[in-house]
Amino acid sequence: MSYSVGQVAGFAGVTVRTLHHYDDIGLLVPGERSHAGHRRYNDADLDRLQQILFYRELGFPLEEVAALLDDPAADPREHLRRQHELLTARIEQLRKMAEAVEHAMEARTMGINLTPEERFEVFGDKDPEQYAEEAERRWGGSESYAESQRRAATYTKEDWKRLQAEANEWSERYVALMAAGEPPTGEGAMDLAEEHRQHISGWYYECGYEMHQCLAEMYVADERFKAFYDTMRPGLAEHLRAAILANAARHSS
């Protein structure tokens, strides 16, 4: 079975002009032509297009894509291994970007006071200003919000760096705990939940067990927080929620 250039463009979400260009440069030459000379693509062509679009999505220039696909030493399994490695690296990059955005949200919510140069050094190209209005709307009238702003007003660049390093180290240990199969009601998970609560209390505002439980529910109910934790490891938001609730229960018993 073969497909027209318009059909393939619709399947792949690219333009007809793009397919024409790929043909012109020899990157994707249709395997067939109609009697009228129109391009016709077969299943092998579609497989190659899928590979092309994968590498293009990861930012490879067309010349490198052609070299990869036309490498006589490469077999389909090698392509899959390479794609797995590239995707794993991209996932890690996106996880770090999500962390940076989360820290930016926290920082601006708490009234971070850094110069533009320092803010870029701490947060990279993520703009903490974009979440200020929403944060004030949600928590602006609370004592916790006021307390966090009072504290943050005194923090230096090095303070924010230490805060982030502490949070990152906690994240790594929590991911390792989940990878080891530790249940959220286990001692290890509850201990990390307690560290999480103390981190908030130490850096932002006094976070009692009742407040911590409210935050735990938000980490699951609010898609942004859930996505932040789940980028560390799928299911981490739910796992952390259960660990926080279990930790609060053992301290109230």
Protein Blocks (a to p, Z undefined) as FASTA:
>chain_A
ZZdfklmmmmnopafklmmmmmmnomagcfbdcfkopacddfklmmmmmmmmmmmmnopa
fklmmmmmmmmkbcfklmmmmmmmmmmmmmmmmmmmmmmmmmmmmmmmnopacdfklmmm
mnomadfklmmmmmmmmmmmpmklmmmmmmmmmpcfklmmmmmmmmmmmmmmmmmmmmno
pafkbmklmmmmmmmmmmmmmmmmccdfklmmmmmmmmmmpmklmmmmmmmpghklmmmm
mmmmmmmmmmmZZ
